[in-house]
Amino acid sequence: MSFFSELVSTLFERRYQKFLSKEAEGRSTKDLARALLGSIGEVSGMAMAHTVLDRYAAMNADEKLAFFEFMTHELEIDPEEVIASLKAYKTNSNKDTYRSFAIASEPKRQELARRLNQVPGATGQLVQLRKDLLQVIKDRPDLGPLDVDLKHLFASWFNRGFLVLRPINWSSPADILEKIIAYEAVHAIDSWDDLRRRLKPEDRRCFGFFHPSMPNEPLIFVEVALTKGIPNSIQDLLADEREAISAGDADTAVFYSISNCQAGLAGISFGNSLIKQVAADLAQDLPGLSTFVTLSPIPSLNRWMKQADMPEDIENQSASLAAYFLLEAKTADGSPYDPVARFHLGNGARVHAVHTGADTSANGLAQSNGTMVNYLYDLSKISHNHEQFVKDKTVVASAPVRTLCAAMRTKITREITWPIHFMTVYSDATWGRKLSFYKCKMARRSPMANFCSKRHNMPMF
């Protein structure tokens, strides 16, 4: 569309918006939403979408909940129509029967969201709408289908091909810098001076993904330190009086903080693309860089230890316990228990090293007694590691980490106090597995139950 056409369209939209505002005074937001679904003209549709979005922004919590209920239950699919159209397609597969099935199986709320998104700036408003929805969905699981549809749409709208990677530095606009301070989720930024120390020196970098429809809102950003060698302490990395080095002298890029910024985009993955893109760009700009590594928290370690009721003598062995946790502790589907581990290992990294006393902040001590981990991104092996993880949930780790893990596995195995004949007598029967599980649990609630459940097919707890 030419500049003149856009100008004329904008003028007509504004005039129509004023007219519609008077017409809409006696109509509910639900009526306007239904009218939007039936509108044909682009100008009238955009004006109506403006009104619906403006009204939503002014709603209180109860009114928003009522709007979610409307979108979920009144703009739902018709199961009978879906079944009938599917049968027609199965009987006679062609373009027309497929189109009928596709239309029947798509809830009207998806089309409503698309039409609302015609308005400039609407994408951010819809992201906020999903944020509001996620805050109530725990208590209202019946609203889950609405979340599924919004997440489905956002996965397309925020596809990697639409995202723009932008460097963020001390010269970036103030409103962007304010958001970096606000959104930092790993290592809190205490002041503008703290932010300056992270962005201004030559050996510091920050990059973020932005969407053209939300140009002043970072979706996710990563903070990078350029160092000589792999660091083992976040205190040293962020020290106030540290001595900066020349970027050309660095041999290691350290991703020490990755923060998602938009709660309304929860479940939409950006981090894997961000790290790989930043690593590739840094490798091109700074040929001296040979190592790409994280310095990451282990946020679930202490929670797992508490749930497992670890013996005190084992709890004090932080490095080997952390190595064991990262390599052996699993969720029900066999994935690593720790969410940060799942992210990096699924992204193709390997567990490189664990460090005690690496984060002595209150948060670091609460999460993992101060233990942190390096995940290494070997650019030549990322794809292979990723495929192994996706296929078999394989956790790739360095030899020193595997040695620490093996030592802890041996120690905890010796701590198990149930008789060996429980395993031989009961391990093959479904009822016996359950029985031995409960007997073992009564004998000792130990995190080794995870290990034993893998070896003896007993449930984890």
N, C-alpha and C positions, 0 to 999 in steps of 0.2 A: 504494500500500500504506500502511495506517495505521501510526502509531507502534507500537501494540500488536502488529500483525501482524509488523512488522519485528523487534520485540523477541523474539517467540516464535520466528521463523525463525532469528534469531541464536543463541538458546539451543539449539535443536535442532541447528544446524550445528556448534556447539562440541562438543556431546555426541557427534554422529556423527563429528566429526573425531577425537576420542579413540579411538572404537571402530575407525575405519578405520586409524588409525596402527598399531594392533596387527595388524589384518588385512593391512596392506600390508608388514609387516616381511619377509615371505618372497617378495615379488613385485618384479619389476624395474620401473623407471620406464616402460619401453616397455609392459609389461603394463598398468600403471595408465593410461597414455595411451589404449591401446586400449579399456580398460574405460570410461574417461571418454566416449569416442565412442559407446559403447553404452548409457550410463546414461540413464535416463528421469527419475528424481526430481530435483527442483531441489536439495534439501538434499544428497543423496548426490553429485550432480554437483559442487556447490561444494566439498564436503569433499575429493573426489578431486582437483579442480583445485588446491586448496590444497596437497595433498601433492606433486603433480607440480611445482608452482612452487617449493616449499620444497626439494625434492630438486635441481632444476636450479640454484638459487642456491648450493647446497653443492658442486656439481660442480667438478672441476678441468678444465683445458683439454682433455685427452684425452677425458674423459667428456662434455663439452659437444660436442665434435666428433662423438662417436658418436651423441649425441642428434640433432644436425643431420642426420647420415646416415640415421638412422631416419625423421625427418620427411620428408626429401627422397625417399628411395628406397622406403620401405615404406608411405608414405601418399600414393602417387602416383596419378594417373589411370590407367585402363585404356584404352589407345588403341583397342583393338578395340571396347570398349563405347561409346566416344565416337563412333567411325565408324558403328557400327550404329544408335545412337540418332539421329545426324544424318541418316542415310538414311531412318529412319522418319519424322522430322520433315519431311524434304524431300518424301517421298511423301504424307504426310497431316499437314499443319500444323494442329495444334490444341493446346489447353491441355495435354493429357496427354502428347503426344509432345514438346512443348517442355519440360515439366517433367522428363521423363526425360533429355532431352539436357542440360539445365542441371545436373542432379544428376551425370550421368556426367562432365561436363567440369570439374567443380569438385573439386580434390584434397581428400582427407580432411584434410590438414594445415590447410587453411583452417578447417574446422569445429572442429578441435582448438584452434586459436588462439582462435576465438570462445568455445568452452566454457571455456578457461582464463581468458578475460577476464571471466567471471562474477564472479570473486573481487574484492572491494574492493582497490584498489591494484594489480591485475594488469596494468593498461595500462602502467604504468611498468616493471614487470618484463619485459613483452614487448618494450618499447622497448630495454631493456638486452639482451635476448636477441638482437635484431637487431644491436645494436652489436657483440656478441660474434661474430655471424655475419660481419659485414662485415670483421672483423679477419682472418678466415681464408679468405675467399672468393677472394682473388687466387690463392692456391695451390690452391684447390679449386673450380674453375669448375663442377664437377658439382653443387655446392650452389646454383647460381644460381636454379633454379626456386623454391626455398624463399624466397629473397630477393624474388623477383617477387611471390609470394603475400603475404608480410608487408607489402611496400610497398603492394600493392593494398588490403589491409585497412586499413592506417594512413591511406591517402588518404581513406577514408570516415570512420574514427574521428576523424581530426583535420581534418575539413571545417571551413571558415571559420565555418559556422553554430554549431559547438560551442565555438569559441574565445572567450575572454574577454579583452578589452583592459583592462589595469590599469596605472595610473600607479605608478612606482617612485620613491620619494623618500627623503630622509634619515630619515624616520619609519617607513619600511617595516620589517617584522620582520628581525631580524639574520640569520636563516638565508637569507632572500632576498638580502640585501645581500652576504653571503659568496659566494653563487652568482654574483652580478653580477661580483664581482672575479675569480672563478675562470673564468667563461665569456667574459669580454671577449677578443675575438679580433683586434681591429684595433689599438687603442692600449692597451697594457697598463696596468692600474691597479696602481700600485706600493705603495699603502698605504691605510689607512682615511682618512687626510687627503686623499689623492688622490681617493678616492671621494667624500668630502664636498664637495670642490670641484666635482665633476661633478653632484652631486644637490641640494645645499642652496641655492645662490644662486637668486635670483628669476628670473634669466635662463637657467636650466638646467632641462631636462625629461628624463625617461626613461620609456619605456612598454614594456610587454612583453605578449606573448600567453601565456595560461595555458589549460590544459585542466581541466575539472571533475574528471577522474579523477587529475590530477597537480597539485593546487592550490598546492603549494609548490615546483614546478619550472617556471621560465620556459622556454618553448619557443624564443623568440627575443626580443631586446629591441633598442631603438634609443635612442641618446643624441642629444639635441637641444640646440643652443645657439641662443638668441634674440639676434640682433645687429642693429646698424645697418649695412646694406650686406653684400655678399657677401665672406666672408673668403678670404684667399689663403695662409694658413699655419696648420697645426695647432699649431705652437708658440705662436703668439699666442692661438689659441682656448683652449688649455689652460694658459696661463701661470699660475704660482703667484700672482703679485702683480697679476693683471689686475683692472681695476675693473668690478664688475658694474653693469648698467644695469637700469632698471625694465622689467618685461615689457611694459608698455604703451607704452614708447618704441621697442620693437623693430619693425623693418619686415621682417626676414628670419628664417626658421626654417631652421637648418642641421642636416641629418642627418649627423653626422660619424662615427658608428660604428654598425654593425648586426652583431649577433653571434647566430649560431645556437647553441643550447645543448645540443641532444640529438643525439649522433652516430648514435643508432639511428633518427633520423627523417631521415637524409640522403636527399635527393631529393624530400622533401615540402616544397613551397614555401609559406612563410608571409610572406616579406619583402615581396612586392608588396602583399598585403592590409594589412600592418602600416603601411607608409609612407603609403598612400592614406588609411587610417583616421585615422592620427595627423595628417596634413596637414589633413584635413577637420575634425577636432576642434579643432585649434589655430586654424584660420581662424574657427571659430565662437566660440571663447573669447576670441580676441585679434583684433578686427577690423582693427587696425593692420598686421597681417602681410600683405604683398603678394607676397612672394617665398619660394618653398620650394626649397631647393637642398641638394645634398650637398657635402661636402669629402671626396673619396674617394681611396683609394690606387690605383695602377696596378700590381697585383702581378705581372703577366706581362711587363712592359716589358723588363727587363734579360735575362730568360730568352730572350725573342724576339730581342733584339739579339745575344746570344751565339750562338744557333743560326744567325742570319743572317750572322754574321761581318762586322759593320758596319765600314766604314772609320772611323778615329779622328776625322777632321775632321767626319764626320756624327754620330758618337756625342756630340760635345760640344755639339750644337745641341739641347738637351733639350726646349724648348717645342715647336718645330716637329716634332721627331722624335716626341714624345708625341702631338701632334695627328695626324700621319700614321698612327702606330700605331693609335690609337683609331678612325680612320675607314677605314683601308685593310687592316690586317692581319686575315686571316680564317681560320677553321677550314675544314675540307673541305666543310662544308655551307653555307658562306657567312656564318656567324655571326661576330660579333666574336671575335677571338682571346682577348681579356682577359675572364675570368669576371665581374669586377665590372661591366665595360661591358655584357656580355650581360644581366646582371641588370637594371641600371637602364634600358637602352635598351628591353629587352623589357617593362619596366614602364611605358613611355610617356614617359620623360624624354628630354632632349636634351643633347648635349655642349655645355656653356656656355663653359667657359674652362679652360685648363691653366696651372699655376703651378710654376715651378722653385723649388727651395729650400724647398718647402712642408712637407716632413717630413724633418728632419735626424737622426732617430733611426737607430740601426743598421739596423733593419728597413726603414725608408723608403729609406735609401741603397742597401741590398742589392736591394730590389725595383725601384726606378725612379730611382735617383740623386737621390731626394728630390722628384721631380715628383709633383704631385697634380692632380686634376681636379674641377671642379664639374659635376655633372649637375643640370640645372634641371627642376623639376616644375611646369610650367604647367598648373594644374588645368583650364583650359578646353581644353587640347590633348592631354591625356594619352591619351584614348581614340583620337584620330586618329593620334598617333605610335605607339601600341601596334599599331594595325591595320596601319600601314605596315611596321612591323618584322616582324610575324608574316607578312604576305603576301609582302614583297619583301626582307626583311632590310635595310630602309632605315635608315641611321644619320643621324638628324637632328642638326644641329650649328649653332652660331651662325656668323655671318659671320666674326668674327675667327679662330675655330678653323679654318674652311674655308680661310681665307687662309694660315694657318700650314701647313696640310696641303698646299696647292697648291705653296707654296714648297719644301717638302721633296721633294715628288714630282718637281718640276722638277730639283732638285739631284741626286737619286738617279738619275733617268733619264739625266742627263749622265754619270754614273759608269759606266753599262753599256758594256762594251767589245766586245761581239760585233758582227760585221758585220751590216748591215741585211738583206743578201740571205738570211740564215738565215730571217728572218721571211717573206720573200716566196716563197722556194723551198719551204720545208718546212711552212708553217703550216697547209696544208689536208689533209695526209696523216697518218693515225694514227701510222705509223712515223716520219714526219718530225717530228711534234710531240715524240715521245720523243727523237729524235736531237738536235734543236735544244736541248731541255731539258738534256741531258747536256753538249752543247758549251758552252752558256751557263754551266752550273754549273762546268765546268772553267775557263772564262775568269774567272769571279769568283763566289764564293758570296755573293750579295747578297740582302737582304730585298726588293729590287725584283723578285725572281722572283715574289713574290706579285702585284705590280702587273702584271708582264708576263704572268703566267699568265692573268690576267683579260682582258687586251687581246688575247692571242694564243692563248688556249685551251691553254696549256701547263700541265702539272701543277705544283702548288706543292711546295716542299720545305722 
